[in-house]
C-alpha cells in the first residue's frame, strides 16, 4: 500500500530563496528513487508544503537515509526553518 508524507516547512522570508532552491534539488533526486511515486513542492504563505508518495513505508525509510536527504534537508533546510510539521498516512 502506498505511503504518503505531507510536510509543512515555515521559514523567515529572508531564507525562502535558499529553502526553495534546496527543496527543488531534493525533488530532482527524490523522483529518481525507486520507491518514489510522487514528490511535489508547493509555495504557501510563510513557506512550503511538500507532498510525497512512496510505494510503501520502507521506500520512505530508504529516502530518509539517502545522501541528498541528509545534505539538502537535514543540513541545509532544517536549520533555516522556524516551524516544521509532518503528517504520515497510508493511501487508501
Rosetta constraint file for C-alpha pairs under 8 A:
AtomPair CA 1 CA 55 HARMONIC 6.64 0.50
AtomPair CA 1 CA 56 HARMONIC 5.80 0.50
AtomPair CA 1 CA 90 HARMONIC 6.78 0.50
AtomPair CA 1 CA 91 HARMONIC 6.62 0.50
AtomPair CA 1 CA 92 HARMONIC 7.65 0.50
AtomPair CA 2 CA 53 HARMONIC 6.73 0.50
AtomPair CA 2 CA 54 HARMONIC 5.69 0.50
AtomPair CA 2 CA 55 HARMONIC 4.58 0.50
AtomPair CA 2 CA 56 HARMONIC 4.83 0.50
AtomPair CA 2 CA 57 HARMONIC 7.59 0.50
AtomPair CA 2 CA 90 HARMONIC 5.98 0.50
AtomPair CA 2 CA 91 HARMONIC 5.25 0.50
AtomPair CA 2 CA 92 HARMONIC 7.93 0.50
AtomPair CA 3 CA 53 HARMONIC 5.63 0.50
AtomPair CA 3 CA 54 HARMONIC 5.17 0.50
AtomPair CA 3 CA 55 HARMONIC 6.22 0.50
AtomPair CA 3 CA 56 HARMONIC 4.90 0.50
AtomPair CA 3 CA 57 HARMONIC 5.57 0.50
AtomPair CA 3 CA 60 HARMONIC 7.60 0.50
AtomPair CA 3 CA 88 HARMONIC 7.42 0.50
AtomPair CA 3 CA 89 HARMONIC 5.93 0.50
AtomPair CA 3 CA 90 HARMONIC 4.61 0.50
AtomPair CA 3 CA 91 HARMONIC 5.77 0.50
AtomPair CA 4 CA 51 HARMONIC 7.35 0.50
AtomPair CA 4 CA 52 HARMONIC 5.61 0.50
AtomPair CA 4 CA 53 HARMONIC 4.39 0.50
AtomPair CA 4 CA 54 HARMONIC 6.38 0.50
AtomPair CA 4 CA 88 HARMONIC 5.79 0.50
AtomPair CA 4 CA 89 HARMONIC 5.11 0.50
AtomPair CA 4 CA 90 HARMONIC 5.96 0.50
AtomPair CA 4 CA 91 HARMONIC 6.42 0.50
AtomPair CA 5 CA 50 HARMONIC 7.76 0.50
AtomPair CA 5 CA 51 HARMONIC 5.93 0.50
AtomPair CA 5 CA 52 HARMONIC 5.00 0.50
AtomPair CA 5 CA 53 HARMONIC 6.29 0.50
AtomPair CA 5 CA 86 HARMONIC 6.94 0.50
AtomPair CA 5 CA 87 HARMONIC 5.77 0.50
AtomPair CA 5 CA 88 HARMONIC 4.73 0.50
AtomPair CA 5 CA 89 HARMONIC 6.50 0.50
AtomPair CA 6 CA 49 HARMONIC 7.15 0.50
AtomPair CA 6 CA 50 HARMONIC 5.59 0.50
AtomPair CA 6 CA 51 HARMONIC 4.75 0.50
AtomPair CA 6 CA 52 HARMONIC 6.38 0.50
AtomPair CA 6 CA 86 HARMONIC 5.67 0.50
AtomPair CA 6 CA 87 HARMONIC 5.14 0.50
AtomPair CA 6 CA 88 HARMONIC 6.55 0.50
AtomPair CA 7 CA 49 HARMONIC 5.72 0.50
AtomPair CA 7 CA 50 HARMONIC 5.02 0.50
AtomPair CA 7 CA 51 HARMONIC 6.70 0.50
AtomPair CA 7 CA 84 HARMONIC 7.17 0.50
AtomPair CA 7 CA 85 HARMONIC 5.65 0.50
AtomPair CA 7 CA 86 HARMONIC 4.28 0.50
AtomPair CA 7 CA 87 HARMONIC 6.34 0.50
AtomPair CA 8 CA 47 HARMONIC 7.57 0.50
AtomPair CA 8 CA 48 HARMONIC 5.86 0.50
AtomPair CA 8 CA 49 HARMONIC 4.55 0.50
AtomPair CA 8 CA 50 HARMONIC 6.36 0.50
AtomPair CA 8 CA 84 HARMONIC 5.65 0.50
AtomPair CA 8 CA 85 HARMONIC 5.25 0.50
AtomPair CA 8 CA 86 HARMONIC 6.41 0.50
AtomPair CA 9 CA 47 HARMONIC 5.65 0.50
AtomPair CA 9 CA 48 HARMONIC 5.17 0.50
AtomPair CA 9 CA 49 HARMONIC 6.30 0.50
AtomPair CA 9 CA 81 HARMONIC 6.51 0.50
AtomPair CA 9 CA 82 HARMONIC 7.86 0.50
AtomPair CA 9 CA 83 HARMONIC 6.07 0.50
AtomPair CA 9 CA 84 HARMONIC 4.73 0.50
AtomPair CA 9 CA 85 HARMONIC 6.82 0.50
AtomPair CA 10 CA 46 HARMONIC 5.51 0.50
AtomPair CA 10 CA 47 HARMONIC 4.32 0.50
AtomPair CA 10 CA 48 HARMONIC 6.42 0.50
AtomPair CA 10 CA 81 HARMONIC 5.60 0.50
AtomPair CA 10 CA 82 HARMONIC 5.58 0.50
AtomPair CA 10 CA 83 HARMONIC 5.07 0.50
AtomPair CA 10 CA 84 HARMONIC 6.29 0.50
AtomPair CA 11 CA 15 HARMONIC 6.30 0.50
AtomPair CA 11 CA 16 HARMONIC 6.48 0.50
AtomPair CA 11 CA 46 HARMONIC 6.42 0.50
AtomPair CA 11 CA 47 HARMONIC 5.68 0.50
AtomPair CA 11 CA 80 HARMONIC 6.26 0.50
AtomPair CA 11 CA 81 HARMONIC 4.52 0.50
AtomPair CA 11 CA 82 HARMONIC 4.95 0.50
AtomPair CA 11 CA 83 HARMONIC 6.89 0.50
AtomPair CA 12 CA 16 HARMONIC 6.64 0.50
AtomPair CA 12 CA 46 HARMONIC 7.35 0.50
AtomPair CA 12 CA 80 HARMONIC 7.76 0.50
AtomPair CA 12 CA 81 HARMONIC 7.36 0.50
AtomPair CA 12 CA 82 HARMONIC 6.88 0.50
AtomPair CA 13 CA 46 HARMONIC 7.22 0.50
AtomPair CA 15 CA 19 HARMONIC 6.22 0.50
AtomPair CA 15 CA 80 HARMONIC 6.64 0.50
AtomPair CA 16 CA 20 HARMONIC 5.89 0.50
AtomPair CA 16 CA 47 HARMONIC 6.85 0.50
AtomPair CA 17 CA 21 HARMONIC 6.11 0.50
AtomPair CA 18 CA 22 HARMONIC 6.29 0.50
AtomPair CA 18 CA 77 HARMONIC 7.89 0.50
AtomPair CA 19 CA 23 HARMONIC 6.10 0.50
AtomPair CA 19 CA 76 HARMONIC 7.69 0.50
AtomPair CA 19 CA 77 HARMONIC 5.56 0.50
AtomPair CA 19 CA 80 HARMONIC 7.39 0.50
AtomPair CA 20 CA 24 HARMONIC 6.18 0.50
AtomPair CA 20 CA 48 HARMONIC 7.95 0.50
AtomPair CA 21 CA 25 HARMONIC 6.36 0.50
AtomPair CA 22 CA 26 HARMONIC 6.20 0.50
AtomPair CA 22 CA 72 HARMONIC 5.76 0.50
AtomPair CA 22 CA 73 HARMONIC 7.37 0.50
AtomPair CA 22 CA 76 HARMONIC 7.24 0.50
AtomPair CA 22 CA 77 HARMONIC 6.83 0.50
AtomPair CA 23 CA 27 HARMONIC 6.11 0.50
AtomPair CA 23 CA 41 HARMONIC 7.14 0.50
AtomPair CA 23 CA 72 HARMONIC 7.46 0.50
AtomPair CA 23 CA 73 HARMONIC 7.54 0.50
AtomPair CA 23 CA 77 HARMONIC 7.77 0.50
AtomPair CA 24 CA 28 HARMONIC 6.54 0.50
AtomPair CA 24 CA 41 HARMONIC 7.31 0.50
AtomPair CA 25 CA 29 HARMONIC 6.63 0.50
AtomPair CA 25 CA 72 HARMONIC 7.79 0.50
AtomPair CA 26 CA 30 HARMONIC 5.86 0.50
AtomPair CA 26 CA 68 HARMONIC 6.44 0.50
AtomPair CA 26 CA 69 HARMONIC 6.87 0.50
AtomPair CA 26 CA 72 HARMONIC 6.60 0.50
AtomPair CA 26 CA 73 HARMONIC 7.65 0.50
AtomPair CA 27 CA 31 HARMONIC 6.00 0.50
AtomPair CA 27 CA 39 HARMONIC 6.13 0.50
AtomPair CA 27 CA 40 HARMONIC 7.14 0.50
AtomPair CA 27 CA 41 HARMONIC 7.57 0.50
AtomPair CA 28 CA 32 HARMONIC 6.86 0.50
AtomPair CA 29 CA 33 HARMONIC 6.91 0.50
AtomPair CA 29 CA 68 HARMONIC 6.92 0.50
AtomPair CA 30 CA 36 HARMONIC 6.68 0.50
AtomPair CA 30 CA 39 HARMONIC 7.03 0.50
AtomPair CA 30 CA 63 HARMONIC 7.28 0.50
AtomPair CA 31 CA 36 HARMONIC 5.87 0.50
AtomPair CA 31 CA 37 HARMONIC 7.32 0.50
AtomPair CA 31 CA 38 HARMONIC 6.72 0.50
AtomPair CA 31 CA 39 HARMONIC 6.36 0.50
AtomPair CA 32 CA 36 HARMONIC 7.22 0.50
AtomPair CA 33 CA 63 HARMONIC 7.49 0.50
AtomPair CA 34 CA 59 HARMONIC 7.87 0.50
AtomPair CA 35 CA 54 HARMONIC 5.35 0.50
AtomPair CA 35 CA 55 HARMONIC 5.10 0.50
AtomPair CA 35 CA 56 HARMONIC 7.36 0.50
AtomPair CA 35 CA 59 HARMONIC 4.94 0.50
AtomPair CA 35 CA 60 HARMONIC 7.56 0.50
AtomPair CA 36 CA 52 HARMONIC 7.79 0.50
AtomPair CA 36 CA 53 HARMONIC 6.14 0.50
AtomPair CA 36 CA 54 HARMONIC 4.43 0.50
AtomPair CA 36 CA 55 HARMONIC 6.35 0.50
AtomPair CA 36 CA 59 HARMONIC 6.97 0.50
AtomPair CA 36 CA 60 HARMONIC 7.80 0.50
AtomPair CA 37 CA 52 HARMONIC 7.61 0.50
AtomPair CA 37 CA 53 HARMONIC 5.22 0.50
AtomPair CA 37 CA 54 HARMONIC 5.10 0.50
AtomPair CA 37 CA 55 HARMONIC 6.42 0.50
AtomPair CA 38 CA 51 HARMONIC 7.48 0.50
AtomPair CA 38 CA 52 HARMONIC 5.32 0.50
AtomPair CA 38 CA 53 HARMONIC 4.87 0.50
AtomPair CA 38 CA 54 HARMONIC 6.94 0.50
AtomPair CA 39 CA 50 HARMONIC 7.21 0.50
AtomPair CA 39 CA 51 HARMONIC 5.78 0.50
AtomPair CA 39 CA 52 HARMONIC 4.38 0.50
AtomPair CA 39 CA 53 HARMONIC 6.48 0.50
AtomPair CA 40 CA 50 HARMONIC 5.69 0.50
AtomPair CA 40 CA 51 HARMONIC 5.20 0.50
AtomPair CA 40 CA 52 HARMONIC 6.39 0.50
AtomPair CA 41 CA 48 HARMONIC 6.82 0.50
AtomPair CA 41 CA 49 HARMONIC 6.01 0.50
AtomPair CA 41 CA 50 HARMONIC 4.72 0.50
AtomPair CA 41 CA 51 HARMONIC 6.67 0.50
AtomPair CA 42 CA 48 HARMONIC 5.52 0.50
AtomPair CA 42 CA 49 HARMONIC 5.00 0.50
AtomPair CA 42 CA 50 HARMONIC 6.15 0.50
AtomPair CA 43 CA 47 HARMONIC 6.16 0.50
AtomPair CA 43 CA 48 HARMONIC 4.64 0.50
AtomPair CA 43 CA 49 HARMONIC 6.37 0.50
AtomPair CA 44 CA 48 HARMONIC 5.19 0.50
AtomPair CA 44 CA 49 HARMONIC 6.49 0.50
AtomPair CA 54 CA 59 HARMONIC 5.73 0.50
AtomPair CA 54 CA 60 HARMONIC 6.00 0.50
AtomPair CA 55 CA 59 HARMONIC 6.13 0.50
AtomPair CA 56 CA 60 HARMONIC 6.83 0.50
AtomPair CA 57 CA 61 HARMONIC 6.26 0.50
AtomPair CA 58 CA 62 HARMONIC 6.20 0.50
AtomPair CA 59 CA 63 HARMONIC 6.33 0.50
AtomPair CA 60 CA 64 HARMONIC 6.39 0.50
AtomPair CA 61 CA 65 HARMONIC 6.83 0.50
AtomPair CA 62 CA 66 HARMONIC 6.49 0.50
AtomPair CA 63 CA 69 HARMONIC 6.92 0.50
AtomPair CA 64 CA 69 HARMONIC 6.00 0.50
AtomPair CA 64 CA 70 HARMONIC 7.45 0.50
AtomPair CA 65 CA 69 HARMONIC 6.76 0.50
AtomPair CA 65 CA 70 HARMONIC 6.92 0.50
AtomPair CA 66 CA 70 HARMONIC 6.57 0.50
AtomPair CA 67 CA 71 HARMONIC 6.12 0.50
AtomPair CA 68 CA 72 HARMONIC 5.63 0.50
AtomPair CA 68 CA 73 HARMONIC 7.52 0.50
AtomPair CA 69 CA 73 HARMONIC 5.13 0.50
AtomPair CA 69 CA 74 HARMONIC 6.53 0.50
AtomPair CA 70 CA 74 HARMONIC 4.83 0.50
AtomPair CA 70 CA 75 HARMONIC 6.15 0.50
AtomPair CA 71 CA 75 HARMONIC 5.20 0.50
AtomPair CA 71 CA 76 HARMONIC 6.48 0.50
AtomPair CA 72 CA 76 HARMONIC 4.95 0.50
AtomPair CA 72 CA 77 HARMONIC 6.26 0.50
AtomPair CA 73 CA 77 HARMONIC 4.73 0.50
AtomPair CA 73 CA 78 HARMONIC 5.93 0.50
AtomPair CA 74 CA 78 HARMONIC 5.38 0.50
AtomPair CA 74 CA 79 HARMONIC 7.51 0.50
AtomPair CA 75 CA 79 HARMONIC 6.73 0.50
AtomPair CA 76 CA 80 HARMONIC 7.15 0.50
AtomPair CA 77 CA 81 HARMONIC 6.66 0.50
